[in-house]
Amino acid sequence: MKKKVTILGSTGSIGRQTLEVLHLLRDEFEVYGLSAQHNTELLLKQAKECAPRVVASAVPLDTSLLPQGIEVLMGEDAATALAGHPAADIVVLAISGIAALTPLMAAIPLGRRIAIANKESLVCGGELVQAALKVSGAELLPIDSEQSALFQCLMCGRDKEVSRLILTASGGPFWRKCREDLADVRLDQVLAHPTWNMGRKITLDSATLMNKGLEVIEAARLFGFPADRISVLIHPQSVVHALVEFSDGSVMASLALPDMRLPIQYALSYPLRLPSPAKPLSLAEIGKLEFYPANETRFPALRLAFEALRKGSGYPVVYNGANERAAERYFAGEISFLDIEGCVEQAMRRFQPRSIDSLKAIWQADAQARI
C-alpha cells in the first residue's frame, strides 16, 4: 500500500520540492495532508493538484475553492492539529523557525516517521524531543543535506568508533571577504548564494554562517556528540555535504550535487534508495574539491554556536531566537549585516541560565532573547 505523507509547510521551498518528489514516486506515496501559514493561494493550488485528505491553514481559507471531501483545519494551531492526525505514515516538517517545535511535539507521540527539515526545533527543544522520541518510538530522519549526509556516513561504523563529525559550509557569498568589507554589503548581495537556491532567511543565515552554527547544535542533538567532536570546513563547491572521521583514521564522506530533492527522497524512502530526479555527480566535470578551515574570528556566528552548545541551559534557544529577531530587523533595514552577530552575542551575554525542561521554559527563553 502507498504510504500517506503529510507536509507541514507545503508552500515553502522544502515543501514544494517534497511535492515534486512525491509526484515522481506516486506509486509509492500519496499526499495525505498539506499545511501553510499565509500563502493560501498556493495552498489551494496544491490541494487541487494533489487532492489531500486534510488541508490546514493558519489564516482563513476559502473552502469553496477546494475539491469536495477535503477536511479543513484553520487557525493558529491548524498545523499542530494536522501534525497529530493519526492516519499519516510520514510527517514532513518543513515549517521554518522555532514555530515548528509545537507541531513536532504533537507528531512524536504517534510513533511514526518524521522527516525534519527544521533545525530550529531541535536546536531549541532537542532534549524534550529526544525524551519524547524514546517514549513513543517515533523515527526522526533529517532532511537537511548536511545532517542527512552525517546520518548516512554514520552507518559505516558504530558510535564508539566515531572520532568526529565534520560539517561542510559553502561559506555563502562572502567567505573570502575580510570583515571590513562586510560593513556595507547590500541585501541583493546577501541573497545571491553561490550554490543553493533557498528562502531568504536561510540564505541570510548562510551568509552570516548562523545557519552552520545552528547545524552544529542540530548535529549534536540528532546524533548525541559533544561540541569538541564536531567541526566545520568551508567547502565552496557544496558537493561534499558532510564527513565522519572514525577512530582508525578513516573518513567517510557523502557527495552529491546540490539538490535538496535527494535528502528529501532518502528521508521518505529509507532504508530503500529509489530512482531520483537529481542529476548524478560527475567528479570529472567538477574538476576539484576545495576545503578551508572555518575561521571563528572571521565567522563569530560559529564561535557563538559552539559556546551555546557547550553552555546549554537555554543558550541554544537564545542563539536561535536572537538570530531570528535580528534577521527580521535586518530585512526591515533597521540594522546592518554585521549587527546580526552582535545582536546574538549581546543576547547571550545578557541571558540568565535556567533549566529548559518544558515548552513553556523554551518560549520564555526565546522571548527574552528577542527582547
Contacts in CASP RR format, 6 or more apart in sequence:
PFRMAT RR
TARGET T0000
AUTHOR 0000-0000-0000
METHOD contacts of the structure
MODEL  1
MKKKVTILGSTGSIGRQTLEVLHLLRDEFEVYGLSAQHNTELLLKQAKEC
APRVVASAVPLDTSLLPQGIEVLMGEDAATALAGHPAADIVVLAISGIAA
LTPLMAAIPLGRRIAIANKESLVCGGELVQAALKVSGAELLPIDSEQSAL
FQCLMCGRDKEVSRLILTASGGPFWRKCREDLADVRLDQVLAHPTWNMGR
KITLDSATLMNKGLEVIEAARLFGFPADRISVLIHPQSVVHALVEFSDGS
VMASLALPDMRLPIQYALSYPLRLPSPAKPLSLAEIGKLEFYPANETRFP
ALRLAFEALRKGSGYPVVYNGANERAAERYFAGEISFLDIEGCVEQAMRR
FQPRSIDSLKAIWQADAQARI
2 27 0 8 1.000
2 28 0 8 1.000
2 29 0 8 1.000
2 30 0 8 1.000
3 28 0 8 1.000
3 29 0 8 1.000
3 30 0 8 1.000
3 89 0 8 1.000
3 90 0 8 1.000
3 268 0 8 1.000
4 29 0 8 1.000
4 30 0 8 1.000
4 31 0 8 1.000
4 32 0 8 1.000
4 53 0 8 1.000
4 87 0 8 1.000
4 88 0 8 1.000
4 89 0 8 1.000
4 90 0 8 1.000
5 18 0 8 1.000
5 22 0 8 1.000
5 29 0 8 1.000
5 30 0 8 1.000
5 31 0 8 1.000
5 32 0 8 1.000
5 33 0 8 1.000
5 88 0 8 1.000
5 89 0 8 1.000
5 90 0 8 1.000
5 91 0 8 1.000
5 92 0 8 1.000
5 268 0 8 1.000
6 32 0 8 1.000
6 33 0 8 1.000
6 34 0 8 1.000
6 35 0 8 1.000
6 54 0 8 1.000
6 82 0 8 1.000
6 83 0 8 1.000
6 85 0 8 1.000
6 88 0 8 1.000
6 90 0 8 1.000
6 91 0 8 1.000
6 92 0 8 1.000
7 15 0 8 1.000
7 18 0 8 1.000
7 19 0 8 1.000
7 31 0 8 1.000
7 33 0 8 1.000
7 34 0 8 1.000
7 35 0 8 1.000
7 92 0 8 1.000
7 94 0 8 1.000
8 35 0 8 1.000
8 56 0 8 1.000
8 79 0 8 1.000
8 82 0 8 1.000
8 83 0 8 1.000
8 91 0 8 1.000
8 92 0 8 1.000
8 93 0 8 1.000
8 94 0 8 1.000
8 95 0 8 1.000
8 100 0 8 1.000
8 103 0 8 1.000
9 15 0 8 1.000
9 34 0 8 1.000
9 35 0 8 1.000
9 36 0 8 1.000
9 37 0 8 1.000
9 79 0 8 1.000
9 94 0 8 1.000
9 95 0 8 1.000
10 16 0 8 1.000
10 18 0 8 1.000
10 19 0 8 1.000
10 33 0 8 1.000
10 34 0 8 1.000
10 35 0 8 1.000
10 36 0 8 1.000
10 43 0 8 1.000
10 46 0 8 1.000
10 94 0 8 1.000
11 36 0 8 1.000
11 37 0 8 1.000
11 39 0 8 1.000
11 42 0 8 1.000
11 43 0 8 1.000
11 46 0 8 1.000
12 36 0 8 1.000
12 39 0 8 1.000
12 94 0 8 1.000
12 96 0 8 1.000
12 199 0 8 1.000
13 197 0 8 1.000
13 198 0 8 1.000
13 199 0 8 1.000
13 260 0 8 1.000
14 92 0 8 1.000
14 94 0 8 1.000
14 117 0 8 1.000
14 143 0 8 1.000
14 260 0 8 1.000
14 264 0 8 1.000
15 92 0 8 1.000
15 94 0 8 1.000
15 117 0 8 1.000
17 260 0 8 1.000
17 261 0 8 1.000
17 264 0 8 1.000
18 92 0 8 1.000
18 94 0 8 1.000
18 264 0 8 1.000
18 268 0 8 1.000
19 31 0 8 1.000
19 46 0 8 1.000
19 50 0 8 1.000
20 261 0 8 1.000
20 277 0 8 1.000
21 261 0 8 1.000
21 264 0 8 1.000
21 265 0 8 1.000
21 268 0 8 1.000
21 277 0 8 1.000
22 29 0 8 1.000
22 30 0 8 1.000
22 31 0 8 1.000
22 50 0 8 1.000
22 268 0 8 1.000
24 277 0 8 1.000
25 265 0 8 1.000
25 268 0 8 1.000
25 269 0 8 1.000
25 274 0 8 1.000
28 269 0 8 1.000
28 274 0 8 1.000
29 90 0 8 1.000
29 268 0 8 1.000
31 50 0 8 1.000
31 51 0 8 1.000
31 52 0 8 1.000
32 52 0 8 1.000
32 53 0 8 1.000
32 54 0 8 1.000
32 85 0 8 1.000
32 87 0 8 1.000
32 88 0 8 1.000
32 89 0 8 1.000
33 52 0 8 1.000
33 53 0 8 1.000
33 54 0 8 1.000
33 55 0 8 1.000
33 56 0 8 1.000
33 82 0 8 1.000
33 85 0 8 1.000
33 88 0 8 1.000
34 43 0 8 1.000
34 46 0 8 1.000
34 47 0 8 1.000
34 50 0 8 1.000
34 52 0 8 1.000
34 54 0 8 1.000
34 55 0 8 1.000
34 56 0 8 1.000
35 43 0 8 1.000
35 55 0 8 1.000
35 56 0 8 1.000
35 57 0 8 1.000
35 73 0 8 1.000
35 78 0 8 1.000
35 79 0 8 1.000
35 82 0 8 1.000
35 95 0 8 1.000
36 42 0 8 1.000
36 43 0 8 1.000
36 56 0 8 1.000
36 57 0 8 1.000
36 58 0 8 1.000
37 57 0 8 1.000
37 58 0 8 1.000
37 59 0 8 1.000
37 79 0 8 1.000
37 95 0 8 1.000
38 58 0 8 1.000
38 59 0 8 1.000
40 57 0 8 1.000
40 59 0 8 1.000
40 60 0 8 1.000
40 61 0 8 1.000
40 62 0 8 1.000
43 55 0 8 1.000
43 57 0 8 1.000
43 61 0 8 1.000
44 61 0 8 1.000
44 62 0 8 1.000
44 65 0 8 1.000
44 66 0 8 1.000
47 55 0 8 1.000
47 66 0 8 1.000
47 67 0 8 1.000
47 70 0 8 1.000
48 65 0 8 1.000
48 66 0 8 1.000
48 67 0 8 1.000
51 67 0 8 1.000
51 70 0 8 1.000
52 70 0 8 1.000
53 70 0 8 1.000
53 71 0 8 1.000
53 87 0 8 1.000
54 70 0 8 1.000
54 71 0 8 1.000
54 72 0 8 1.000
54 73 0 8 1.000
54 82 0 8 1.000
54 85 0 8 1.000
55 61 0 8 1.000
55 66 0 8 1.000
55 70 0 8 1.000
55 71 0 8 1.000
55 72 0 8 1.000
55 73 0 8 1.000
56 72 0 8 1.000
56 73 0 8 1.000
56 74 0 8 1.000
56 78 0 8 1.000
56 79 0 8 1.000
56 81 0 8 1.000
56 82 0 8 1.000
57 72 0 8 1.000
57 73 0 8 1.000
57 74 0 8 1.000
57 75 0 8 1.000
57 78 0 8 1.000
58 74 0 8 1.000
58 75 0 8 1.000
58 76 0 8 1.000
58 78 0 8 1.000
58 79 0 8 1.000
59 74 0 8 1.000
59 75 0 8 1.000
60 74 0 8 1.000
61 72 0 8 1.000
61 74 0 8 1.000
63 72 0 8 1.000
66 72 0 8 1.000
73 81 0 8 1.000
73 82 0 8 1.000
77 102 0 8 1.000
79 95 0 8 1.000
79 103 0 8 1.000
80 102 0 8 1.000
80 103 0 8 1.000
80 106 0 8 1.000
81 106 0 8 1.000
82 103 0 8 1.000
83 91 0 8 1.000
83 93 0 8 1.000
83 103 0 8 1.000
83 104 0 8 1.000
83 106 0 8 1.000
83 107 0 8 1.000
84 106 0 8 1.000
84 107 0 8 1.000
84 109 0 8 1.000
84 110 0 8 1.000
86 110 0 8 1.000
88 112 0 8 1.000
89 112 0 8 1.000
89 113 0 8 1.000
90 112 0 8 1.000
90 113 0 8 1.000
90 114 0 8 1.000
90 115 0 8 1.000
90 268 0 8 1.000
91 107 0 8 1.000
91 112 0 8 1.000
91 113 0 8 1.000
91 114 0 8 1.000
91 115 0 8 1.000
92 115 0 8 1.000
92 117 0 8 1.000
92 143 0 8 1.000
92 264 0 8 1.000
92 267 0 8 1.000
92 268 0 8 1.000
93 100 0 8 1.000
93 103 0 8 1.000
93 104 0 8 1.000
93 107 0 8 1.000
93 114 0 8 1.000
93 115 0 8 1.000
93 116 0 8 1.000
93 117 0 8 1.000
93 118 0 8 1.000
93 121 0 8 1.000
94 117 0 8 1.000
94 118 0 8 1.000
94 143 0 8 1.000
95 103 0 8 1.000
95 118 0 8 1.000
96 118 0 8 1.000
96 120 0 8 1.000
96 201 0 8 1.000
96 202 0 8 1.000
97 118 0 8 1.000
97 120 0 8 1.000
97 121 0 8 1.000
97 320 0 8 1.000
97 324 0 8 1.000
98 120 0 8 1.000
98 121 0 8 1.000
98 124 0 8 1.000
98 317 0 8 1.000
98 320 0 8 1.000
98 321 0 8 1.000
98 324 0 8 1.000
98 362 0 8 1.000
98 366 0 8 1.000
100 118 0 8 1.000
100 120 0 8 1.000
100 121 0 8 1.000
101 120 0 8 1.000
101 121 0 8 1.000
101 124 0 8 1.000
101 125 0 8 1.000
101 359 0 8 1.000
101 362 0 8 1.000
102 359 0 8 1.000
104 114 0 8 1.000
104 116 0 8 1.000
104 118 0 8 1.000
104 121 0 8 1.000
104 129 0 8 1.000
105 128 0 8 1.000
105 129 0 8 1.000
105 132 0 8 1.000
105 359 0 8 1.000
107 114 0 8 1.000
107 138 0 8 1.000
108 114 0 8 1.000
108 129 0 8 1.000
108 132 0 8 1.000
108 133 0 8 1.000
108 136 0 8 1.000
108 138 0 8 1.000
109 132 0 8 1.000
109 135 0 8 1.000
109 136 0 8 1.000
109 138 0 8 1.000
110 136 0 8 1.000
110 138 0 8 1.000
111 136 0 8 1.000
111 137 0 8 1.000
111 138 0 8 1.000
111 139 0 8 1.000
112 138 0 8 1.000
112 139 0 8 1.000
113 138 0 8 1.000
113 139 0 8 1.000
113 141 0 8 1.000
114 138 0 8 1.000
114 139 0 8 1.000
114 140 0 8 1.000
114 141 0 8 1.000
115 141 0 8 1.000
115 142 0 8 1.000
115 143 0 8 1.000
115 264 0 8 1.000
115 267 0 8 1.000
115 268 0 8 1.000
116 122 0 8 1.000
116 140 0 8 1.000
116 141 0 8 1.000
116 142 0 8 1.000
116 143 0 8 1.000
117 142 0 8 1.000
117 143 0 8 1.000
117 144 0 8 1.000
117 264 0 8 1.000
119 144 0 8 1.000
119 147 0 8 1.000
119 211 0 8 1.000
119 214 0 8 1.000
119 215 0 8 1.000
119 217 0 8 1.000
119 218 0 8 1.000
120 214 0 8 1.000
120 320 0 8 1.000
120 324 0 8 1.000
121 129 0 8 1.000
122 129 0 8 1.000
122 217 0 8 1.000
122 218 0 8 1.000
122 221 0 8 1.000
122 222 0 8 1.000
123 214 0 8 1.000
123 217 0 8 1.000
123 218 0 8 1.000
123 221 0 8 1.000
123 316 0 8 1.000
123 317 0 8 1.000
123 319 0 8 1.000
123 320 0 8 1.000
124 316 0 8 1.000
124 317 0 8 1.000
124 320 0 8 1.000
124 321 0 8 1.000
124 362 0 8 1.000
124 366 0 8 1.000
125 221 0 8 1.000
125 317 0 8 1.000
125 356 0 8 1.000
125 362 0 8 1.000
126 221 0 8 1.000
127 221 0 8 1.000
127 356 0 8 1.000
127 357 0 8 1.000
128 356 0 8 1.000
128 357 0 8 1.000
128 358 0 8 1.000
128 359 0 8 1.000
128 362 0 8 1.000
129 140 0 8 1.000
129 221 0 8 1.000
130 221 0 8 1.000
132 138 0 8 1.000
133 140 0 8 1.000
140 222 0 8 1.000
141 148 0 8 1.000
141 151 0 8 1.000
141 266 0 8 1.000
141 267 0 8 1.000
141 270 0 8 1.000
142 148 0 8 1.000
142 150 0 8 1.000
142 151 0 8 1.000
142 218 0 8 1.000
142 222 0 8 1.000
142 263 0 8 1.000
142 267 0 8 1.000
143 260 0 8 1.000
143 263 0 8 1.000
143 264 0 8 1.000
143 267 0 8 1.000
144 215 0 8 1.000
144 218 0 8 1.000
144 263 0 8 1.000
145 241 0 8 1.000
145 256 0 8 1.000
145 258 0 8 1.000
145 260 0 8 1.000
145 262 0 8 1.000
145 263 0 8 1.000
146 167 0 8 1.000
146 168 0 8 1.000
146 215 0 8 1.000
146 219 0 8 1.000
146 241 0 8 1.000
146 242 0 8 1.000
147 215 0 8 1.000
147 218 0 8 1.000
147 219 0 8 1.000
147 222 0 8 1.000
147 242 0 8 1.000
148 241 0 8 1.000
148 254 0 8 1.000
148 262 0 8 1.000
148 263 0 8 1.000
148 266 0 8 1.000
148 267 0 8 1.000
149 241 0 8 1.000
149 242 0 8 1.000
149 253 0 8 1.000
149 254 0 8 1.000
149 263 0 8 1.000
150 165 0 8 1.000
150 167 0 8 1.000
150 219 0 8 1.000
150 222 0 8 1.000
150 223 0 8 1.000
150 242 0 8 1.000
150 244 0 8 1.000
150 254 0 8 1.000
151 222 0 8 1.000
151 223 0 8 1.000
152 254 0 8 1.000
152 266 0 8 1.000
153 242 0 8 1.000
153 243 0 8 1.000
153 244 0 8 1.000
153 252 0 8 1.000
153 253 0 8 1.000
153 254 0 8 1.000
154 162 0 8 1.000
154 223 0 8 1.000
154 244 0 8 1.000
156 244 0 8 1.000
156 246 0 8 1.000
156 252 0 8 1.000
157 246 0 8 1.000
160 247 0 8 1.000
161 246 0 8 1.000
161 247 0 8 1.000
161 248 0 8 1.000
162 225 0 8 1.000
162 229 0 8 1.000
162 244 0 8 1.000
162 245 0 8 1.000
162 246 0 8 1.000
162 247 0 8 1.000
163 229 0 8 1.000
163 245 0 8 1.000
163 246 0 8 1.000
163 247 0 8 1.000
163 249 0 8 1.000
164 229 0 8 1.000
164 230 0 8 1.000
164 231 0 8 1.000
164 244 0 8 1.000
164 245 0 8 1.000
165 219 0 8 1.000
165 223 0 8 1.000
165 225 0 8 1.000
165 229 0 8 1.000
165 230 0 8 1.000
165 231 0 8 1.000
165 242 0 8 1.000
165 243 0 8 1.000
165 244 0 8 1.000
165 245 0 8 1.000
166 230 0 8 1.000
166 231 0 8 1.000
166 232 0 8 1.000
166 233 0 8 1.000
166 242 0 8 1.000
166 243 0 8 1.000
166 244 0 8 1.000
166 245 0 8 1.000
166 251 0 8 1.000
167 212 0 8 1.000
167 215 0 8 1.000
167 216 0 8 1.000
167 219 0 8 1.000
167 230 0 8 1.000
167 231 0 8 1.000
167 232 0 8 1.000
167 233 0 8 1.000
167 242 0 8 1.000
168 232 0 8 1.000
168 233 0 8 1.000
168 234 0 8 1.000
168 235 0 8 1.000
168 238 0 8 1.000
168 240 0 8 1.000
168 241 0 8 1.000
168 242 0 8 1.000
168 243 0 8 1.000
168 291 0 8 1.000
169 175 0 8 1.000
169 206 0 8 1.000
169 209 0 8 1.000
169 211 0 8 1.000
169 212 0 8 1.000
169 232 0 8 1.000
169 233 0 8 1.000
169 234 0 8 1.000
169 235 0 8 1.000
169 294 0 8 1.000
170 193 0 8 1.000
170 194 0 8 1.000
170 195 0 8 1.000
170 196 0 8 1.000
170 206 0 8 1.000
170 234 0 8 1.000
170 235 0 8 1.000
170 236 0 8 1.000
170 238 0 8 1.000
171 206 0 8 1.000
171 209 0 8 1.000
171 212 0 8 1.000
171 234 0 8 1.000
171 236 0 8 1.000
172 193 0 8 1.000
172 194 0 8 1.000
172 206 0 8 1.000
172 207 0 8 1.000
172 209 0 8 1.000
173 189 0 8 1.000
173 190 0 8 1.000
173 192 0 8 1.000
173 193 0 8 1.000
173 194 0 8 1.000
173 207 0 8 1.000
174 181 0 8 1.000
174 182 0 8 1.000
174 185 0 8 1.000
174 189 0 8 1.000
174 207 0 8 1.000
175 234 0 8 1.000
175 236 0 8 1.000
175 292 0 8 1.000
175 298 0 8 1.000
175 299 0 8 1.000
178 298 0 8 1.000
179 298 0 8 1.000
179 338 0 8 1.000
182 337 0 8 1.000
182 338 0 8 1.000
183 336 0 8 1.000
183 337 0 8 1.000
183 338 0 8 1.000
184 336 0 8 1.000
185 337 0 8 1.000
187 331 0 8 1.000
190 203 0 8 1.000
190 204 0 8 1.000
190 207 0 8 1.000
190 337 0 8 1.000
191 200 0 8 1.000
191 203 0 8 1.000
191 204 0 8 1.000
193 203 0 8 1.000
193 206 0 8 1.000
193 207 0 8 1.000
194 236 0 8 1.000
195 236 0 8 1.000
195 237 0 8 1.000
195 238 0 8 1.000
195 258 0 8 1.000
196 203 0 8 1.000
196 206 0 8 1.000
196 238 0 8 1.000
196 258 0 8 1.000
198 206 0 8 1.000
200 331 0 8 1.000
201 324 0 8 1.000
201 327 0 8 1.000
202 211 0 8 1.000
204 210 0 8 1.000
204 327 0 8 1.000
204 330 0 8 1.000
204 331 0 8 1.000
204 340 0 8 1.000
205 211 0 8 1.000
205 214 0 8 1.000
205 323 0 8 1.000
205 327 0 8 1.000
206 212 0 8 1.000
207 337 0 8 1.000
208 299 0 8 1.000
208 301 0 8 1.000
208 337 0 8 1.000
208 340 0 8 1.000
208 341 0 8 1.000
209 294 0 8 1.000
209 299 0 8 1.000
209 301 0 8 1.000
209 302 0 8 1.000
210 301 0 8 1.000
210 305 0 8 1.000
210 323 0 8 1.000
210 340 0 8 1.000
210 341 0 8 1.000
210 344 0 8 1.000
212 232 0 8 1.000
212 294 0 8 1.000
212 299 0 8 1.000
212 301 0 8 1.000
212 302 0 8 1.000
212 305 0 8 1.000
213 232 0 8 1.000
213 301 0 8 1.000
213 302 0 8 1.000
213 304 0 8 1.000
213 305 0 8 1.000
213 306 0 8 1.000
213 319 0 8 1.000
214 305 0 8 1.000
214 319 0 8 1.000
214 320 0 8 1.000
214 323 0 8 1.000
216 227 0 8 1.000
216 230 0 8 1.000
216 232 0 8 1.000
216 302 0 8 1.000
216 305 0 8 1.000
216 306 0 8 1.000
216 309 0 8 1.000
217 305 0 8 1.000
217 308 0 8 1.000
217 309 0 8 1.000
217 316 0 8 1.000
217 319 0 8 1.000
219 225 0 8 1.000
219 230 0 8 1.000
220 226 0 8 1.000
220 227 0 8 1.000
220 230 0 8 1.000
220 309 0 8 1.000
226 309 0 8 1.000
227 306 0 8 1.000
227 309 0 8 1.000
227 310 0 8 1.000
231 294 0 8 1.000
232 294 0 8 1.000
232 302 0 8 1.000
233 243 0 8 1.000
233 291 0 8 1.000
233 292 0 8 1.000
233 293 0 8 1.000
233 294 0 8 1.000
234 291 0 8 1.000
234 292 0 8 1.000
234 293 0 8 1.000
234 294 0 8 1.000
235 289 0 8 1.000
235 290 0 8 1.000
235 291 0 8 1.000
235 292 0 8 1.000
236 290 0 8 1.000
237 286 0 8 1.000
237 288 0 8 1.000
237 289 0 8 1.000
237 290 0 8 1.000
238 258 0 8 1.000
239 255 0 8 1.000
239 256 0 8 1.000
239 257 0 8 1.000
239 258 0 8 1.000
239 281 0 8 1.000
239 286 0 8 1.000
239 289 0 8 1.000
240 253 0 8 1.000
240 254 0 8 1.000
240 255 0 8 1.000
240 289 0 8 1.000
240 291 0 8 1.000
241 254 0 8 1.000
241 255 0 8 1.000
241 256 0 8 1.000
242 253 0 8 1.000
242 254 0 8 1.000
243 251 0 8 1.000
243 252 0 8 1.000
243 253 0 8 1.000
243 254 0 8 1.000
244 251 0 8 1.000
244 252 0 8 1.000
244 253 0 8 1.000
245 251 0 8 1.000
246 252 0 8 1.000
255 281 0 8 1.000
255 283 0 8 1.000
256 262 0 8 1.000
256 278 0 8 1.000
256 281 0 8 1.000
257 278 0 8 1.000
257 279 0 8 1.000
257 280 0 8 1.000
257 281 0 8 1.000
259 278 0 8 1.000
259 279 0 8 1.000
261 276 0 8 1.000
261 277 0 8 1.000
261 278 0 8 1.000
262 276 0 8 1.000
262 278 0 8 1.000
265 274 0 8 1.000
265 276 0 8 1.000
266 273 0 8 1.000
283 289 0 8 1.000
294 302 0 8 1.000
296 302 0 8 1.000
296 303 0 8 1.000
296 306 0 8 1.000
297 303 0 8 1.000
300 341 0 8 1.000
300 342 0 8 1.000
300 345 0 8 1.000
301 323 0 8 1.000
301 341 0 8 1.000
301 344 0 8 1.000
304 319 0 8 1.000
304 341 0 8 1.000
304 344 0 8 1.000
304 345 0 8 1.000
304 348 0 8 1.000
305 319 0 8 1.000
307 315 0 8 1.000
307 348 0 8 1.000
308 314 0 8 1.000
308 315 0 8 1.000
308 316 0 8 1.000
308 318 0 8 1.000
308 319 0 8 1.000
308 348 0 8 1.000
309 315 0 8 1.000
309 316 0 8 1.000
311 353 0 8 1.000
312 353 0 8 1.000
312 356 0 8 1.000
313 353 0 8 1.000
313 354 0 8 1.000
313 355 0 8 1.000
313 356 0 8 1.000
314 351 0 8 1.000
314 353 0 8 1.000
314 354 0 8 1.000
314 356 0 8 1.000
314 362 0 8 1.000
314 365 0 8 1.000
315 348 0 8 1.000
315 351 0 8 1.000
315 353 0 8 1.000
317 356 0 8 1.000
317 362 0 8 1.000
317 365 0 8 1.000
317 366 0 8 1.000
317 369 0 8 1.000
318 344 0 8 1.000
318 347 0 8 1.000
318 348 0 8 1.000
318 351 0 8 1.000
318 365 0 8 1.000
318 366 0 8 1.000
318 368 0 8 1.000
318 369 0 8 1.000
319 344 0 8 1.000
319 348 0 8 1.000
319 369 0 8 1.000
320 366 0 8 1.000
320 369 0 8 1.000
321 347 0 8 1.000
321 366 0 8 1.000
321 369 0 8 1.000
321 370 0 8 1.000
322 343 0 8 1.000
322 344 0 8 1.000
322 346 0 8 1.000
322 347 0 8 1.000
322 348 0 8 1.000
322 369 0 8 1.000
322 370 0 8 1.000
323 340 0 8 1.000
323 343 0 8 1.000
323 344 0 8 1.000
324 370 0 8 1.000
325 343 0 8 1.000
325 369 0 8 1.000
325 370 0 8 1.000
326 335 0 8 1.000
326 339 0 8 1.000
326 340 0 8 1.000
326 342 0 8 1.000
326 343 0 8 1.000
326 344 0 8 1.000
327 340 0 8 1.000
329 335 0 8 1.000
329 339 0 8 1.000
329 343 0 8 1.000
330 336 0 8 1.000
330 337 0 8 1.000
330 339 0 8 1.000
330 340 0 8 1.000
335 343 0 8 1.000
347 368 0 8 1.000
347 369 0 8 1.000
351 365 0 8 1.000
351 368 0 8 1.000
351 369 0 8 1.000
354 361 0 8 1.000
354 365 0 8 1.000
355 361 0 8 1.000
356 362 0 8 1.000
356 365 0 8 1.000
END
